[in-house]
Amino acid sequence: MNLPDLKEAKIRTNKKSRIIKDDYKVPNEMKNIGKNKKYYIKTYGCQMNVHDSENISAILEDMGYVKTEDLKDADIILLNTCAIRENAHNKMFGFLGRVKHLKETKKDIICGICGCMAQEENVVESIKNKYKWVDIVFGTHNLHKLPNILKESIDKQKQEIDVVSIEGDIYENIPVKRDSKYKAWVNIMLGCDKFCTYCIVPYTRGKQRSRMPIDIINEVKDLVKDNYKEVTLLGQNVNAYGKDLNIDYTMGDLLEDVAKTGIDRIRFVTSHPWDFDDKMIEIIAKYDNIMPYIHLPLQSGSDRILKLMGRRYTKEKYINLFNKIKEYIPNAAITTDIIVAFPGETEDDFKDTLDVVKTCKFDSAFTFIYSPREGTPAARMENTLTEEEKNNRLYELNELVNKYANEANQKYLNKIVPVLLEDISEKEGNLMGYTDTMKLVNVEAPKSYLGKIVNVKITDIKTWSLDGELVEKN
């Protein structure tokens, strides 16, 4: 049994991360363990978690399991968790209640918890003591060891917890079962060394470590051969890509090399304003297949709060960066993240945040009330705001964000824009997809258009989506 250790997770050394290409193996006795059985994965959190679940799906299918979307049909249930906010914790434990009820009637079901919450001491302690019926627990550093962890649990007929709190390595050649035939997630780096005072990710994901450029480029080239239309380059802070490699190769260089593969669309998340340099902007502006959409978390518009958060930029620097992006890429859509009610936030601090929103007029924003995460510096800071004050600030911010989101969308009315049609829309008879600027569009079109990038004339505007009609090429 290996339990998470917060003190170990905080350690950063000069030790170079290993690149390991031959560590994934399915033991012979596990290769058909899932024959005639089904698996169910519930994923919480960011795009990195979604991509991790694609890896987990492939590993389970290597053991013979078949995917099901019906919880009641599952023989193995895995909850791939997120630790960013308390709400994610509550949802996961709430869902566990459903699984326990199911397990009471179907006793052979295997239940597992993985992902970022599995890297938290308090969570695993609770699972170990209060949720003894949970069969396996593993973290972010060893998901490729799932066959071995599952084998240990089956052989010993008891709860198997295998979570390592380390700086981390890079594991290549882990199989992937992609959710889409047209769009793909591609990890370019793992972990984070920014240590923002409110964030648990550096402890759950390990240190900042980049994949080698050749491995990333080859993965994208394979996706091009498989007729994928879009890749999203993933990292906790993609702008810092390459800084740990010591090969004079940055995110700008990587973006250019990925663009040269000929893939139709390139996106990347998530950016930190701290590392967003001029070369990145120039490369995005230079290549048509790098989408003019940038997610640039603000978190707060107050210099005082930004300092308490450990963000290492000021309101002025953020706005200057925003304006520079808009200058070089005029059609860029820029979205953001904003936290309200951070410990110590005054009414003036909150007004500073509103001022930045009024200045930048973001295309949209993910907004949250601050949620303390155990083990982070901010969790020890005093917060004197009442729940009513917190909710009022979030409401006021959202009113402003929604106003500018709608204004940004209004600019698309009657315009013809490229849309990658990727799925069936919730609107009957429609397909859905996204513009190059990441606007959700519902289009009346036959299923034969799925996976195609088509021209669409926007006919109706809503705050969070657009409606359009196909424009056939002459």
C-alpha positions, 0 to 999 in steps of 0.5 A, spaced: 500 500 500 502 506 497 499 512 500 499 520 498 504 524 502 503 532 501 510 534 503 513 529 498 509 532 493 511 539 494 519 537 493 522 540 487 529 538 485 534 539 479 533 531 478 531 531 470 525 527 469 526 520 465 522 519 459 520 512 459 517 508 453 517 501 455 513 501 462 506 499 460 505 492 460 499 487 461 500 481 465 499 475 461 494 473 467 490 480 466 489 480 458 482 476 458 480 478 465 475 483 462 472 478 457 464 479 457 465 484 462 464 492 461 467 498 464 464 505 466 468 511 467 466 517 470 470 523 469 471 530 473 475 536 471 479 539 466 481 536 459 487 533 462 483 528 466 479 527 459 485 525 456 487 521 462 480 517 461 482 516 454 488 512 456 484 508 462 479 506 457 484 503 452 488 500 458 481 496 460 480 494 453 487 491 453 484 487 458 478 485 454 473 490 457 468 493 453 465 500 454 458 502 457 455 508 458 450 505 463 452 504 470 448 498 471 451 494 466 458 495 468 463 490 471 468 495 473 467 502 475 472 508 475 471 515 477 477 519 474 477 525 479 478 533 479 481 536 486 481 544 483 474 545 487 470 543 493 464 542 488 468 536 485 469 533 491 462 533 493 460 530 486 465 525 487 463 522 494 455 523 492 456 519 486 460 514 490 453 513 494 450 511 487 456 506 486 455 503 493 448 502 492 449 498 486 454 494 489 450 491 494 446 488 489 451 486 484 457 484 489 462 482 484 463 490 481 470 493 482 470 500 484 476 504 483 478 512 484 483 515 480 486 522 478 487 528 482 483 527 488 487 520 489 493 524 490 490 528 496 492 525 503 485 527 506 481 524 501 485 517 501 485 517 508 477 517 508 477 512 503 481 507 506 477 508 513 470 510 511 469 507 504 473 500 505 468 497 499 472 501 494 477 496 491 482 500 488 485 507 488 491 510 484 493 517 482 496 521 476 503 518 476 501 511 475 495 510 471 499 506 466 500 501 472 492 499 472 493 492 470 498 491 476 494 494 481 487 491 479 491 484 479 493 485 486 486 487 488 483 481 485 489 476 488 488 479 495 481 480 495 482 487 499 482 494 497 489 496 494 491 503 494 497 505 490 498 512 490 505 515 489 507 522 491 513 524 486 516 529 482 514 525 476 517 522 469 514 522 462 511 515 460 510 514 452 507 509 449 501 508 453 495 506 449 489 511 448 482 510 446 480 517 443 473 519 444 472 523 438 474 521 430 475 528 428 479 532 434 484 529 439 488 531 445 495 531 445 499 532 452 505 536 451 507 537 458 505 535 465 505 538 472 506 545 474 511 549 478 508 555 479 505 554 485 499 559 485 497 559 493 490 557 491 492 551 487 493 544 488 495 542 482 502 542 483 501 537 488 497 532 485 500 532 478 508 533 480 513 538 477 513 541 470 516 536 465 515 537 457 515 531 452 520 531 447 518 535 441 519 529 436 514 525 440 509 530 440 510 531 432 510 524 431 503 523 435 500 529 431 503 526 424 499 519 426 493 523 427 493 527 420 494 520 417 488 517 421 484 523 418 483 527 424 482 535 423 484 538 430 489 537 435 489 541 442 495 541 445 495 540 453 499 542 459 497 545 466 501 551 463 503 550 456 506 556 455 512 554 459 513 548 454 520 546 453 523 550 459 526 544 463 529 541 456 535 545 456 534 545 448 533 552 446 526 550 444 520 553 446 512 553 445 513 558 439 517 553 436 513 547 438 507 551 435 510 552 428 512 545 428 505 542 429 503 547 424 507 544 419 504 537 420 498 540 416 493 538 421 487 543 419 486 546 426 491 547 432 489 549 439 492 549 446 490 550 453 492 552 458 496 559 458 499 562 464 500 570 462 507 569 466 510 565 460 506 568 454 511 571 450 512 575 443 514 569 439 508 565 441 504 571 438 507 571 432 507 564 430 499 564 432 498 570 427 503 567 422 499 560 421 492 559 419 491 552 422 493 555 429 486 557 431 485 564 433 482 562 440 486 563 447 484 562 454 488 566 458 486 566 465 486 572 469 484 570 476 483 577 479 484 584 477 487 586 483 494 587 484 494 586 491 490 579 490 494 577 484 500 578 489 497 574 494 495 569 489 502 568 487 500 570 480 507 574 478 504 579 474 500 585 475 493 588 472 497 592 467 501 587 465 495 582 463 492 588 459 498 590 455 498 582 453 491 582 452 492 588 447 498 585 444 494 579 442 489 583 439 493 587 435 497 582 432 491 577 431 485 582 431 480 576 430 482 572 436 477 570 441 480 571 448 476 567 454 479 567 461 478 564 468 476 569 474 476 567 482 472 572 486 472 572 494 479 570 495 481 571 502 482 578 503 479 581 497 475 587 499 470 591 495 475 595 491 479 589 489 473 586 486 472 593 483 479 592 480 477 585 477 470 588 474 474 594 471 479 589 467 473 585 465 470 592 462 476 593 459 478 586 455 470 585 454 472 577 454 468 572 449 467 568 455 469 567 462 469 561 467 468 564 474 468 561 481 467 563 488 474 561 491 474 554 494 480 552 499 484 546 498 487 543 504 495 543 504 495 550 499 497 556 502 491 560 501 487 555 505 490 558 511 488 565 510 483 568 513 476 569 509 471 574 512 466 575 507 459 572 508 456 567 503 451 572 501 457 577 499 461 571 495 454 570 492 453 577 490 460 578 487 459 572 483 452 574 480 455 581 479 461 578 475 457 573 471 452 579 469 458 583 466 461 577 463 454 575 460 453 581 457 460 581 453 459 574 451 453 576 448 456 582 445 462 578 442 457 573 439 453 579 436 459 580 431 458 574 428 450 575 425 450 574 418 457 572 417 460 566 414 465 562 418 468 555 418 465 550 423 468 543 424 462 539 425 463 534 430 457 531 433 449 530 433 446 537 436 441 537 442 437 541 437 433 536 433 435 535 426 442 539 427 449 537 428 454 541 432 461 544 432 465 550 433 468 556 429 475 557 429 474 562 435 471 556 439 464 559 438 459 553 439 454 553 432 448 548 431 447 547 424 442 544 420 445 538 416 445 531 415 450 526 418 454 525 412 457 532 414 460 529 421 468 530 421 468 536 415 470 543 416 464 547 412 462 554 411 456 556 415 452 563 415 450 565 422 443 566 422 441 567 430 445 569 436 445 566 443 449 568 449 453 561 449 451 559 442 450 560 435 445 558 430 447 557 422 446 554 415 450 551 411 453 555 405 455 550 399 461 552 395 461 554 388 
